[in-house]
Amino acid sequence: MSASVADEAGAPSSAPPHTRLRRTALSLGVLALSQAGVTLAAFGTQVVLARVLPLAEFGFLMTVLSLISVTAPIAVAGVPELWLQVFGREGAGAFGWVRRSLWMVLGGSVALSAVLAGWGLLEGAGTTHGAVRIMLASVVLAQSAAAVAASVLQLQGRYTAVAVLQLLPQLGRIAVVGLAWWLPLPVSGVALGYAAVALLTVVTCVPAIRPFWRGRTRLEGHGLVEAGSPVPPRWGALAAAATPFVLGNVFYLLGMNGGTVVIGEFLSRESAALMAVPMSVLAAVYLIPRVVFQQFLLGKLHRWARSDNEAILMAYRIGSTGMITFGVLVAAIVAVGGWFAIPLVFGEQYQESAVIMAVIAAAIPLRFAGAGVASLLTSGGLLRRKVVYQGIAALVYVAGLAVTLPLYGTTGGAITTVVAEAALLILFWQEVVRHVVAGADVPGWAQIRKRLMRDG
């Protein structure tokens, strides 16, 4: 049985509405500032590396890192999202899931790291490319540890700690890239530095995860909880519950990084470098809906789905029309700004990247709205349907690459990205309208403001 002990820090707040609203805004602001820092750091490191490394070597490095990103969900096994779901539904009773799911993450991460290192050995440990693959295998472990630790901190309501955790690896990479600029370092030296940062990230994340392993910690909305002796799920039940999250993340990251991997492995390293620049901008912009719907609202949506339909309808209004309108504005800024800024910042050899950026910017409002409505499917018991739709969009993406890359080169990858995002948004939206909104009266913006002022 699991027991829960409420305390002032973790229990639902009795503070006045304006105070709760300020706290909510502060938490969201901290996450947003952190993501802005992560975005600037990641973008800055790519700018420096693009100028320091030859075009082909930069393209190879981006290809390997993109491949790691695509396969990372297999290593982390969907556990961070699964925890947000089961703790949102069961509270302290969900501690039975923790230990076995952590063993699953460890096994998947070690196995995937071994596969990547083995690929490097086959390519030749004495070659530059083989050595880079071997060293970057450690990044798989770091990404898994960081994802699990961030989930723990979200469940504890420690959003400032989430922000710090997100920034630390990027600060380490900034140091590595600074050395690459100063010395300068070859691509193998950059990979060695990234490997060292990855190992330090793992060491940093272990203390954050330890309270969940022990089963005694604070949970947001519950206070101090002790797991007692929870009954763990069967391995088969654990795998079945986690699989939709694994597939969903694979499909998502396939759309973000798959084009760079395919272009780098089948066209040329130079073409991969040209594609990596606009995709890095796109990844940075996509962090905006991620902060709102994944890092801040998702755990709350799981709770609201049980008892607060008005809050769910508010989230639908904000996540659909609100986000798509905001996305159009962001897309215009990115397309126009990128046309002038990319050649200036990265160098004239990246002029084609500006063209790709102008095309691919059309995907931004589609992704913004898609992230909003997708979070309602995740929290509304429609996760498996969401994953099916993501799989359909992934098939559209892969088939589109097969057609457009031979015809239009890297620009074909941008066109395919926009088409796949449009297909996914249509599928998500019609599902939410039918099964979540279901003819309900969606609140207007005045009602939303009134509710926020009342509840914080």
C-alpha positions in Angstrom: 0.0 0.0 0.0 1.1 3.6 -0.6 0.7 6.4 1.9 0.6 10.1 1.3 1.6 12.7 3.9 0.6 16.3 2.9 2.7 19.2 3.8 2.6 22.9 3.0 5.2 22.8 0.2 3.6 20.1 -1.9 -0.1 20.2 -1.1 -2.5 22.3 -3.1 -2.0 25.9 -2.3 -4.5 28.0 -0.3 -2.8 31.3 -1.3 -4.9 34.1 -2.8 -5.7 33.7 -6.6 -3.4 36.5 -7.6 -0.5 34.9 -5.7 -1.2 31.5 -7.3 -1.4 33.2 -10.7 2.0 34.9 -10.1 3.5 31.6 -9.1 2.2 29.9 -12.2 3.5 32.7 -14.4 6.9 32.5 -12.6 7.2 28.8 -13.1 6.3 29.0 -16.7 8.7 32.0 -17.1 11.6 30.1 -15.5 11.1 27.2 -18.0 10.8 29.6 -20.9 14.0 31.5 -19.9 15.8 28.2 -19.6 14.6 27.0 -23.0 15.6 30.3 -24.4 19.1 29.8 -22.9 19.2 26.2 -24.2 18.1 27.4 -27.6 20.7 30.2 -27.8 23.5 27.9 -26.5 22.6 25.1 -29.0 22.3 27.5 -31.9 25.5 29.3 -30.9 27.5 26.1 -30.7 26.3 25.1 -34.2 27.3 28.5 -35.6 30.8 28.2 -34.2 31.2 24.6 -35.4 29.9 25.4 -38.8 32.6 28.0 -39.1 35.4 26.0 -37.5 34.9 22.6 -39.1 35.0 21.9 -42.9 31.5 21.6 -44.4 31.7 17.8 -44.8 32.9 17.3 -41.2 30.2 19.5 -39.8 27.7 17.6 -41.8 29.0 14.3 -40.5 28.9 15.4 -36.9 25.3 16.7 -37.4 24.3 13.4 -39.0 25.6 11.3 -36.1 24.0 13.6 -33.5 20.7 13.5 -35.4 20.8 9.7 -35.6 21.3 9.7 -31.8 18.3 12.0 -31.3 16.1 9.8 -33.5 17.0 6.6 -31.6 17.0 8.2 -28.1 13.3 7.4 -27.4 14.2 3.7 -27.7 16.8 4.1 -25.1 14.7 6.1 -22.6 11.7 3.7 -23.3 9.0 6.3 -23.0 9.5 6.3 -19.2 9.5 10.1 -18.6 6.1 10.5 -20.2 4.8 7.3 -18.7 5.7 8.6 -15.2 3.8 11.9 -15.9 0.8 9.9 -16.8 0.7 7.3 -14.0 1.6 9.7 -11.2 -1.0 12.2 -12.6 -3.6 9.4 -12.3 -2.4 7.4 -9.2 -0.3 9.8 -7.1 1.9 8.0 -4.7 0.4 4.7 -5.8 2.5 5.0 -9.0 5.8 4.3 -7.2 5.3 0.7 -8.1 6.3 1.6 -11.7 9.5 3.3 -10.8 12.2 0.6 -10.3 11.3 -1.6 -13.1 11.0 1.3 -15.5 14.4 2.5 -14.5 15.9 -0.9 -15.2 14.3 -0.7 -18.6 15.8 2.7 -19.3 19.2 1.5 -18.2 19.1 -1.6 -20.4 17.9 0.2 -23.4 20.5 3.0 -23.0 23.4 0.6 -22.6 22.2 -1.5 -25.6 21.8 1.5 -27.9 25.2 2.9 -26.9 26.7 -0.4 -27.6 25.1 -0.5 -31.1 26.5 2.9 -31.9 29.9 2.1 -30.6 29.8 -1.2 -32.6 29.0 0.7 -35.7 32.1 2.9 -35.1 34.3 -0.2 -34.6 33.0 -1.6 -37.9 33.8 1.6 -39.6 37.3 1.5 -38.0 38.2 2.8 -34.5 41.4 4.2 -36.0 39.4 6.3 -38.5 38.1 9.7 -37.7 34.5 8.8 -38.4 34.6 5.5 -36.5 36.2 7.2 -33.5 33.5 10.0 -33.5 30.7 7.4 -33.5 32.3 5.5 -30.6 32.8 8.6 -28.5 29.3 10.0 -29.1 27.8 6.8 -27.9 28.0 8.2 -24.4 25.5 11.0 -25.5 22.8 8.3 -25.5 23.3 7.6 -21.8 23.3 11.4 -21.0 20.0 12.0 -22.9 18.3 9.2 -21.1 19.5 10.3 -17.7 18.5 13.9 -18.3 15.0 13.0 -19.6 14.3 10.8 -16.5 15.7 13.4 -14.1 13.6 16.1 -15.7 10.5 14.0 -15.3 11.2 13.6 -11.6 11.7 17.3 -11.1 8.5 18.1 -13.0 6.5 15.7 -10.8 8.0 17.4 -7.8 7.1 20.8 -9.1 10.7 21.9 -9.1 10.6 23.9 -12.3 13.7 26.0 -11.5 15.7 22.7 -11.1 14.3 21.6 -14.5 15.6 24.8 -16.0 19.1 24.3 -14.5 19.2 20.7 -15.6 18.4 21.8 -19.2 21.1 24.4 -19.2 24.1 22.5 -17.7 24.8 20.2 -20.7 24.6 23.1 -23.0 27.1 25.1 -20.9 29.5 22.2 -21.1 29.1 22.1 -24.9 29.8 25.8 -25.1 33.1 25.2 -23.3 34.0 22.4 -25.8 33.1 24.6 -28.8 35.1 27.5 -27.3 38.1 25.2 -27.2 37.4 24.2 -30.8 37.4 27.8 -31.8 40.6 28.7 -29.8 42.9 25.8 -30.5 41.2 24.8 -33.0 39.9 21.2 -32.5 39.2 18.7 -35.3 35.8 16.9 -35.4 37.2 14.1 -33.2 38.3 16.5 -30.6 34.8 18.0 -30.5 33.3 14.5 -30.1 35.7 13.8 -27.2 34.6 17.0 -25.5 30.9 16.1 -26.0 31.5 12.7 -24.6 33.0 14.2 -21.4 30.0 16.5 -21.0 27.7 13.6 -21.5 29.4 11.6 -18.7 29.2 14.6 -16.4 25.5 15.0 -17.2 24.9 11.4 -16.1 26.7 12.0 -12.8 24.6 15.2 -12.2 21.3 13.5 -12.9 21.7 10.6 -10.5 21.0 12.6 -7.3 17.8 13.9 -8.8 16.6 10.4 -9.6 17.6 8.8 -6.3 14.5 9.9 -4.3 12.2 8.2 -6.7 14.2 5.0 -6.5 13.9 5.1 -2.7 10.2 5.9 -2.9 10.1 8.9 -0.6 9.8 12.4 -2.1 7.5 15.4 -2.6 5.0 15.4 -5.4 3.3 18.5 -6.8 -0.3 18.5 -5.6 0.3 15.7 -3.0 3.0 16.9 -0.6 5.4 14.4 1.0 4.7 10.9 -0.1 6.1 7.5 0.9 5.8 4.5 -1.4 5.6 1.9 1.3 5.6 -1.5 -0.5 3.9 -0.9 -3.9 3.2 -3.8 -6.2 5.3 -3.4 -9.4 3.6 -4.0 -12.7 4.4 -7.1 -14.8 7.2 -6.5 -17.3 4.7 -7.1 -20.1 2.3 -4.5 -18.7 5.2 -2.0 -18.3 6.3 -2.5 -21.9 2.8 -2.2 -23.2 2.2 1.0 -21.3 5.5 2.6 -22.4 5.3 1.5 -26.0 3.0 4.3 -27.2 5.3 6.9 -25.7 8.3 5.3 -27.3 6.7 5.2 -30.8 5.3 8.7 -30.4 8.7 10.1 -29.6 10.4 8.2 -32.4 7.9 9.5 -34.9 8.3 13.0 -33.6 12.1 12.9 -33.8 12.1 11.2 -37.1 10.4 14.3 -38.5 12.9 16.6 -36.8 16.1 14.7 -37.5 15.4 12.0 -40.0 15.8 14.2 -43.0 19.4 15.2 -41.9 20.3 11.5 -41.3 18.9 10.4 -44.7 20.6 13.3 -46.6 23.9 12.7 -44.8 24.0 9.0 -45.4 22.6 8.9 -48.9 23.2 12.3 -50.6 26.3 13.9 -49.1 27.8 15.3 -45.9 27.8 18.7 -47.4 24.0 18.5 -48.1 23.5 17.3 -44.5 25.3 20.4 -43.2 23.0 22.6 -45.4 19.9 20.9 -44.0 21.1 20.9 -40.4 21.2 24.7 -40.1 17.5 25.3 -40.8 16.5 22.2 -38.8 18.5 23.6 -35.8 16.5 26.8 -36.1 13.3 24.8 -36.4 14.2 22.7 -33.3 14.8 25.8 -31.3 11.5 27.4 -32.3 9.6 24.1 -31.5 10.8 24.4 -27.9 8.1 27.1 -27.4 5.1 24.7 -27.5 7.3 22.1 -25.7 7.7 24.3 -22.7 4.0 25.1 -22.5 2.5 21.7 -23.2 5.2 19.1 -22.3 7.1 20.6 -19.4 4.4 22.7 -17.7 0.9 21.6 -18.6 1.1 17.9 -19.4 1.1 16.7 -15.8 -1.8 19.1 -15.0 -3.7 17.9 -18.1 -3.6 14.4 -16.8 -5.2 15.6 -13.5 -7.7 17.8 -15.2 -8.8 15.0 -17.5 -10.3 13.2 -14.5 -12.4 16.0 -13.0 -12.1 19.5 -14.7 -13.6 19.5 -18.2 -13.7 23.3 -18.3 -9.9 23.4 -17.9 -9.5 20.9 -20.8 -11.6 23.1 -23.1 -9.5 26.1 -22.1 -6.4 24.2 -23.0 -8.0 23.3 -26.4 -8.7 27.0 -27.1 -5.2 28.0 -26.2 -3.6 25.1 -27.9 -5.5 25.4 -31.2 -6.4 28.9 -32.4 -4.1 30.6 -29.9 -1.0 28.6 -30.9 -1.6 28.6 -34.6 -2.0 32.4 -34.6 1.2 32.8 -32.6 2.9 30.3 -34.9 2.1 32.3 -38.0 3.8 35.3 -36.5 6.9 33.3 -35.5 7.1 31.7 -38.9 7.1 35.1 -40.7 9.9 36.3 -38.4 12.0 33.1 -39.0 11.5 33.1 -42.8 12.4 36.7 -43.3 15.1 36.9 -40.7 16.7 33.6 -41.8 16.9 34.8 -45.4 19.4 37.5 -44.3 20.8 36.1 -41.1 21.9 32.6 -42.1 24.5 33.6 -44.7 25.7 36.4 -42.5 26.0 34.2 -39.4 27.1 30.8 -40.8 28.9 32.1 -43.9 28.2 32.4 -47.6 28.6 28.6 -48.2 25.3 28.2 -46.3 23.3 30.4 -48.7 21.2 27.5 -49.8 20.2 26.9 -46.1 18.4 30.3 -46.2 16.2 29.0 -49.1 15.5 25.8 -47.2 14.6 27.9 -44.1 12.1 30.0 -46.0 10.3 26.9 -47.2 10.4 25.0 -43.9 9.1 27.9 -41.8 5.6 27.1 -43.1 5.7 24.1 -40.7 6.0 26.3 -37.6 2.3 27.2 -37.1 1.3 23.6 -38.0 3.6 22.3 -35.3 2.5 24.9 -32.7 -1.2 23.9 -33.1 -0.3 20.2 -33.4 1.5 20.3 -30.1 -1.5 21.9 -28.3 -4.1 19.4 -29.6 -1.8 16.4 -29.2 -1.4 17.1 -25.5 -5.2 16.7 -25.1 -5.1 13.3 -26.8 -2.3 12.2 -24.5 -4.2 13.3 -21.4 -7.6 12.3 -22.6 -7.1 8.5 -22.9 -6.5 8.7 -26.7 -2.8 8.1 -26.6 -2.8 5.0 -28.8 -4.8 6.9 -31.5 -2.4 9.7 -31.3 0.5 7.4 -31.9 -1.3 5.8 -34.8 -1.7 9.2 -36.4 2.0 10.0 -35.7 2.9 6.8 -37.5 0.8 7.7 -40.5 2.5 11.1 -40.6 5.9 9.4 -40.4 5.0 7.2 -43.4 4.0 10.4 -45.3 7.3 11.9 -44.3 9.4 8.9 -45.4 7.5 8.4 -48.6 7.8 12.1 -49.3 11.6 12.1 -48.8 11.8 9.2 -51.3 10.0 11.3 -53.9 11.3 14.8 -53.2 15.0 14.3 -52.4 15.8 12.9 -55.9 13.8 15.7 -57.5 14.7 18.8 -55.4 17.6 17.8 -53.2 17.7 19.3 -49.7 14.8 21.7 -50.6 12.7 18.5 -51.1 13.3 17.6 -47.5 11.9 21.0 -46.4 8.8 20.5 -48.6 8.2 17.1 -47.2 8.5 18.4 -43.6 5.7 20.9 -44.2 3.5 18.3 -45.9 3.9 15.8 -43.0 3.2 18.5 -40.4 0.0 19.5 -42.2 -1.1 15.9 -42.4 -0.4 15.3 -38.7 -2.3 18.5 -37.6 -5.4 17.5 -39.6 -5.4 14.0 -38.1 -4.9 15.3 -34.5 -7.5 18.1 -34.8 -10.3 16.0 -36.2 -9.7 13.5 -33.4 -9.8 16.1 -30.6 -12.9 17.7 -32.1 -14.7 14.4 -32.1 -13.6 12.9 -28.8 -12.4 15.7 -26.5 -14.5 18.7 -27.5 -17.4 16.6 -28.7 -19.8 19.5 -29.3 -19.0 21.3 -25.9 -19.2 25.1 -25.6 -15.5 26.1 -25.9 -14.8 29.1 -23.6 -13.8 32.4 -25.1 -10.7 34.4 -24.2 -12.6 36.5 -21.7 -13.7 33.4 -19.9 -10.2 32.0 -19.9 -8.8 35.2 -18.4 -11.5 35.1 -15.7 -10.7 31.5 -14.8 -7.0 32.2 -14.7 -7.5 35.1 -12.4 -9.8 33.0 -10.1 -7.7 29.9 -9.9 -4.1 30.9 -10.7 
